[in-house]
Amino acid sequence: MQVAEEIRQGKFTAALQAQKAYGICGMSTIQKWMKKHAKEELLPKRARAETMAEVDGLKEAKKRIRDLEKALSDSHMDCCLERAHLETACEQMGTSRDELKKNSAMRLAGARRR
């Protein structure tokens, strides 16, 4: 807290100066302290220049992620519905899922031989 406060008060103009003055190891230690003690406004900021192609690419990537997440959600819902239908069918037939799968596998194997 003391280091963060000294940086806020201007005793050090950069976290690196405080790091050297106090012999603190680790490049991100002081930055973590600054974030922890609500002094994030003093941390160095990064600006990034992007071309329009990069912006468009990012939008496309985000849209693709949304589409894939929707497809995954739909697939998961289909799987849940199929599982529920299978359980209902097994109850109506008076058999277990394993027995039904076993019998179906045997029928498929017999059909393949023909």
HUFENBEL-V858659 format. One line per field, one symbol per residue. phi: phi as a letter, one per 40 degrees, with the letter a starting at -180 (. if undefined). psi: psi as a letter, one per 30 degrees, with the letter a starting at -180 (. if undefined). Layout:
# HUFENBEL-V858659
phi=???
psi=???
This chain:
# HUFENBEL-V858659
phi=.ccccccccgcbcacccccccbgccgcbdcccccccbfbcccccbbbbcbcccccccccccccccdcccccccccccdcccccccccccccccgbccccccccccccccccccc
psi=eeeeeeeefgekfleeeeeeefhklkfgeeeeeeeeghgfffkklkkkkkleeeeeeeeeeeeeeeeeeeeeeeeeeeeeeeeeeeeeeeeefhlleeeeeeeeeeeeeeeee.
